[in-house]
Amino acid sequence: ALSSDRVRRMPNSFLPPAPQSHQRGVILLGDAWNMRHPLTGGGMTVALSDVYILSLHLHKVNDLRDWVQMTAVLKKWWWERKGLSATINILSVALYDLFGADGECLTVLQDGCFKYFERGGESVRGPVSLLSGIAPSTSLLAYHFFYVAFYSMWALFAYPRPIPAPRTNESHTNGTPHLTGNGEIHADKRYPDTRVMQTPSILDYPRLFWLSCRVVRPSTGPLLMLADALM
């Protein structure tokens, strides 16, 4: 495949779980029943949790061929697994949508997400607890989700952002911008992608405010999934 350049890719899509009590004698687990993006590695976490919860209920069943009794067990299992599975499913899709796409608004959220982690403490402990399944809480997920969104907006005004370096005839020997004695920034024309960090000024605030408002739009997808999971 490598020599013939025929490496094939299969897109991974989200497969929401469905009640299983309608099919006698069959119980599906793992990605065969509930699939999410593998970015967070949550598939095994959800599958092992499903096995554990289901085993607690099956231990009380006298006859596995009694489908009336099995239907009641599967319904209980369906609701008990929902907290952890919904948390990990939504988190995996949200992170893939955030880091797997391009756009100015998504870049703002990406930078804000990393700056949020740099805070340490609960800003790291909470998301890691969600990723690992230790804290299967959709309310905790919503808390950190909105915190990252609003923190990203605040970071627009508080932190320097990369901008294209000014074009001049002078350049540094390695093509990177350098600061002269009079404070002018010079960049090599051979490197058009050169960036310099600039702290926003008060003149940038109107544009940054409009950009911060647009940041909310990419957040609506995971928010709708979260609302659906709570229903």
C-alpha positions in Angstrom: 0.0 0.0 0.0 2.9 2.4 0.8 4.7 1.7 -2.4 1.6 2.1 -4.6 0.4 5.1 -2.6 -3.0 3.5 -2.0 -3.4 4.0 1.7 -7.1 4.1 2.4 -8.8 6.0 5.1 -12.2 5.3 6.6 -13.9 8.3 8.3 -15.0 7.7 11.8 -18.5 8.9 12.6 -20.5 9.3 15.8 -22.9 6.3 16.5 -25.3 7.1 19.3 -26.6 4.2 21.4 -30.1 2.9 21.0 -32.3 0.8 23.3 -31.7 -2.9 22.8 -34.7 -4.5 24.4 -36.4 -5.1 21.0 -34.0 -7.8 19.8 -34.3 -11.1 21.8 -31.1 -12.9 22.8 -28.6 -10.2 21.6 -26.7 -7.5 23.6 -24.3 -5.2 21.8 -21.4 -3.6 23.6 -18.4 -1.4 22.6 -18.1 0.4 19.2 -20.5 -2.1 17.6 -23.3 -0.2 19.5 -21.9 3.2 20.6 -19.1 4.8 18.7 -17.4 8.2 19.2 -14.3 9.8 17.8 -11.1 8.0 19.1 -9.3 11.3 19.8 -9.8 11.0 23.6 -9.4 7.2 23.8 -12.8 7.0 25.5 -14.1 3.9 23.7 -12.5 1.4 26.1 -13.6 3.4 29.1 -17.2 3.4 28.0 -17.1 -0.3 27.1 -15.6 -1.4 30.4 -18.1 0.7 32.3 -21.0 -0.8 30.3 -19.7 -4.3 31.1 -19.4 -3.6 34.8 -22.9 -2.0 35.1 -24.5 -4.7 33.0 -22.9 -7.5 35.0 -24.3 -6.1 38.3 -27.8 -6.5 36.8 -27.3 -9.8 35.0 -26.1 -11.3 38.3 -29.7 -10.9 39.6 -31.3 -12.6 36.6 -32.4 -16.2 37.2 -32.9 -17.1 33.6 -31.3 -15.2 30.7 -33.9 -16.7 28.4 -36.6 -14.9 30.2 -36.8 -11.8 28.0 -39.4 -10.1 30.1 -36.9 -10.0 32.9 -34.1 -9.1 30.6 -36.0 -6.2 29.1 -36.3 -4.7 32.5 -32.6 -5.2 33.1 -31.6 -3.6 29.8 -33.8 -0.5 30.5 -32.2 0.0 33.9 -28.7 -0.4 32.4 -29.6 2.1 29.6 -30.3 4.9 32.1 -27.4 4.0 34.5 -24.8 4.1 31.8 -26.0 7.4 30.3 -24.1 9.7 32.6 -20.6 8.4 31.8 -21.2 7.6 28.2 -22.8 10.9 27.4 -19.9 12.8 29.1 -17.2 11.0 27.2 -19.1 11.0 23.9 -19.8 14.7 23.9 -16.2 15.5 25.0 -14.7 13.4 22.2 -16.8 15.0 19.5 -16.3 18.5 20.9 -12.5 18.2 21.0 -12.4 16.8 17.5 -14.6 19.6 16.2 -12.3 22.1 18.0 -8.8 20.8 17.0 -9.7 19.1 13.7 -10.9 22.2 11.9 -9.6 25.6 10.7 -11.0 29.1 11.1 -10.3 32.2 13.0 -12.9 31.6 15.6 -11.8 28.0 16.2 -8.2 29.2 16.5 -9.3 31.6 19.3 -10.9 28.6 21.1 -7.9 26.4 20.6 -5.5 29.1 22.0 -8.0 29.7 24.9 -8.2 26.0 25.7 -4.4 25.7 26.0 -4.2 28.8 28.1 -7.0 27.4 30.3 -4.9 24.3 30.9 -1.9 26.4 31.8 -3.8 27.7 34.8 -3.3 24.3 36.4 -5.3 23.2 39.4 -9.0 22.5 38.7 -8.5 23.7 35.1 -6.6 20.5 34.6 -8.0 18.3 37.2 -11.6 18.7 36.0 -11.0 17.9 32.3 -8.8 15.0 33.1 -11.4 13.6 35.4 -14.0 13.9 32.6 -11.7 12.2 30.1 -10.8 9.3 32.3 -14.4 8.7 33.4 -13.7 9.4 37.0 -16.2 12.2 37.1 -19.1 11.2 34.8 -20.9 14.4 35.1 -22.5 16.4 32.3 -22.9 19.4 34.6 -19.2 19.4 35.2 -18.6 19.1 31.5 -20.9 22.1 30.9 -19.1 24.1 33.5 -15.6 23.6 32.0 -17.1 24.0 28.4 -18.5 27.5 29.1 -15.4 28.4 31.2 -13.1 27.7 28.3 -15.4 29.6 25.9 -15.5 32.7 28.0 -11.8 32.4 29.0 -11.0 32.3 25.3 -12.8 35.6 24.8 -11.0 37.2 27.7 -7.6 35.9 26.3 -8.3 37.8 23.1 -7.9 41.1 25.0 -5.3 40.0 27.6 -2.6 38.1 25.7 -0.4 39.0 22.7 -1.5 37.4 19.4 0.7 36.5 16.3 0.4 38.9 13.4 2.2 39.0 10.0 5.5 40.7 10.4 6.0 44.1 8.6 7.7 43.8 5.2 11.0 45.8 4.9 14.1 45.5 2.9 16.2 44.7 6.0 16.3 41.1 7.3 17.9 39.0 9.8 20.4 36.4 8.6 18.2 33.4 9.5 15.0 34.9 8.1 13.4 35.5 11.5 12.2 39.0 12.5 14.6 41.0 14.6 14.2 44.2 16.6 16.4 47.1 15.7 17.7 49.7 18.1 14.9 52.1 17.2 12.2 49.5 17.9 11.4 48.7 14.2 10.6 45.1 13.3 12.2 43.6 10.2 11.3 40.4 8.5 12.8 38.6 5.5 10.6 38.8 2.4 11.6 35.2 1.6 9.6 34.0 4.6 6.1 35.4 4.1 4.7 33.3 7.0 6.9 35.1 9.6 4.8 36.2 12.6 5.4 38.5 15.5 3.5 38.7 18.8 1.5 41.9 19.4 -0.5 42.9 22.4 -3.9 44.2 21.4 -4.4 48.0 21.7 -7.6 49.8 22.4 -8.0 50.4 18.7 -8.2 46.6 18.2 -11.0 46.2 20.8 -14.0 46.7 18.4 -12.8 44.0 16.1 -11.8 41.7 18.9 -15.3 42.2 20.5 -16.9 41.1 17.2 -14.6 38.1 17.0 -15.4 37.1 20.6 -19.1 37.2 19.8 -18.5 34.9 16.8 -16.6 32.5 19.0 -19.9 31.4 20.6 -21.2 30.0 17.2 -18.8 27.0 16.9 -19.8 26.1 20.5 -23.5 25.5 19.7 -22.9 21.9 18.3 -21.5 20.4 21.5 -24.1 22.4 23.5 -26.9 20.8 21.5 -25.5 17.4 22.1 -25.2 18.1 25.8 -28.9 19.2 25.9 -29.9 16.1 24.1 -28.0 13.9 26.5 -29.7 15.4 29.5 -33.2 14.7 28.1 
